């Protein structure tokens, strides 16, 4: 009979603890406030299908290469670069902003390839290059 009283006492204590936790848990969950900095080595934003639609990355120094592996700028070693890309639904980047020790650049691509505008300021020699859909190029230098 004594063990039955102990079991009832433990059951009541457990019910009391359960009620306490349930009543206390009813509070709304809120963010503790904004964090001062979001840190990482890169950022990708994807759409509902999982395709990358925007990215920020720090590209290490090395030989410049296109996506297909062909060298850019005659294989010249490119400095470390920070790159922001905004990417169209078809996977082609239509806005690129880049900066490095050598300078900065902005590329705006049109809906029709190869139409684009490049604003470039590398090594103290700024220029604007405009290419239309017929692949005619005009470069403006000061």
LUMPADO-7772 format. One line per field, with one value per residue (C-alpha): residue in one letter; x, y, z. Coordinates in Angstrom, 2 decimals, decimal comma. Last residue first. Example, Ala and Ser with C-alpha at 12.3 -4.5 7.8 and 13.67 -1.06 7.14 Angstrom:
% residues 2
code: c(S:A)
xx: c(13,67:12,30)
yy: c(-1,06:-4,50)
zz: c(7,14:7,80)
This chain:
% residues 142
code: c(X:X:X:X:X:X:X:X:X:X:X:X:X:X:X:X:X:X:X:X:X:X:X:X:X:X:X:X:X:X:X:X:X:X:X:X:X:X:X:X:X:X:X:X:X:X:X:X:X:X:X:X:X:X:X:X:X:X:X:X:X:X:X:X:X:X:X:X:X:X:X:X:X:X:X:X:X:X:X:X:X:X:X:X:X:X:X:X:X:X:X:X:X:X:X:X:X:X:X:X:X:X:X:X:X:X:X:X:X:X:X:X:X:X:X:X:X:X:X:X:X:X:X:X:X:X:X:X:X:X:X:X:X:X:X:X:X:X:X:X:X:X)
xx: c(38,48:37,71:34,51:34,40:31,83:31,27:29,00:28,00:24,65:22,86:24,73:28,02:28,81:32,20:32,78:36,32:38,38:42,19:43,49:44,60:41,13:37,98:35,42:31,86:30,66:27,41:25,77:24,12:25,71:23,17:19,61:18,08:20,71:23,71:24,84:28,49:30,02:33,72:36,21:39,94:43,33:43,09:39,78:36,13:33,32:29,71:27,89:24,33:22,79:24,34:23,05:21,16:18,01:16,07:18,47:21,35:22,39:26,11:28,18:31,96:34,79:38,13:41,55:43,97:43,92:47,03:47,22:46,03:45,76:43,18:40,75:41,78:39,34:37,88:34,26:33,12:35,71:39,18:41,36:44,63:44,77:43,76:40,85:37,24:35,25:31,62:28,22:25,48:22,08:19,61:21,00:18,45:16,64:13,27:11,71:14,54:18,01:20,08:23,76:26,12:29,86:32,69:30,45:29,54:26,23:26,95:25,24:22,56:19,10:17,01:16,13:13,73:10,37:8,68:5,31:4,75:2,60:5,66:5,21:1,73:2,85:5,95:4,02:1,30:3,93:5,72:2,44:1,52:4,93:4,48:1,02:2,36:5,23:2,79:0,53:3,50:4,64:1,11:1,06:4,42:2,90:0,00)
yy: c(59,12:55,71:54,63:51,23:50,34:46,72:45,28:41,71:41,97:41,89:45,03:45,35:48,41:48,86:51,61:52,38:53,38:53,14:53,64:50,02:48,63:50,71:48,83:49,56:46,70:46,87:43,83:42,33:38,90:37,44:38,77:39,51:42,14:41,76:44,41:44,14:46,27:46,47:47,31:47,88:46,18:45,26:43,55:44,39:42,73:43,51:41,18:41,55:39,26:35,94:33,11:30,27:30,34:31,97:34,94:35,27:38,23:37,91:39,64:39,05:39,79:39,20:37,88:38,92:37,43:35,69:36,25:33,25:35,36:37,67:34,77:31,11:28,46:26,22:26,08:28,38:30,93:31,02:33,66:32,23:32,55:34,71:33,34:34,23:35,75:35,04:36,71:34,86:35,38:33,13:29,67:27,10:25,18:25,04:27,60:30,05:30,03:32,72:31,93:33,51:33,10:32,78:33,48:36,10:37,75:40,67:42,55:39,96:41,42:40,96:38,09:36,72:35,88:32,68:33,32:32,18:29,07:27,08:28,30:26,84:23,55:23,36:24,02:21,55:18,85:19,56:19,28:16,09:14,61:15,57:14,02:10,79:10,68:11,03:8,35:5,99:6,71:6,06:2,69:1,79:2,32:0,00)
zz: c(-72,32:-73,82:-75,54:-77,23:-79,88:-80,89:-83,58:-82,65:-84,50:-81,11:-80,04:-78,15:-76,04:-74,40:-71,84:-70,76:-67,74:-67,87:-64,31:-63,95:-64,50:-64,77:-66,83:-67,81:-70,04:-71,99:-73,58:-76,65:-77,43:-76,90:-76,90:-73,48:-72,91:-70,65:-68,16:-67,11:-64,37:-63,64:-60,95:-60,57:-60,36:-56,68:-57,35:-57,95:-59,84:-60,68:-63,03:-64,30:-66,92:-65,81:-67,97:-66,25:-68,43:-65,55:-65,66:-63,17:-61,02:-60,33:-57,64:-57,74:-55,32:-57,02:-55,99:-58,72:-62,23:-63,55:-67,31:-69,35:-72,50:-70,94:-70,36:-70,64:-71,90:-69,18:-70,43:-67,59:-68,65:-67,12:-65,47:-64,19:-60,42:-57,50:-55,51:-56,34:-53,49:-54,17:-54,24:-56,03:-57,60:-59,44:-58,55:-59,68:-56,91:-58,68:-56,29:-57,01:-55,47:-53,77:-53,33:-50,83:-50,41:-47,89:-44,93:-42,39:-41,58:-39,26:-36,39:-35,66:-35,60:-32,50:-30,17:-32,71:-31,24:-30,09:-28,51:-24,94:-24,48:-23,32:-19,73:-19,48:-20,98:-18,79:-15,57:-16,56:-17,22:-13,93:-12,03:-13,88:-13,00:-9,32:-9,33:-10,85:-8,37:-5,47:-6,93:-7,31:-3,73:-2,43:-4,27:-2,71:0,77:0,00)
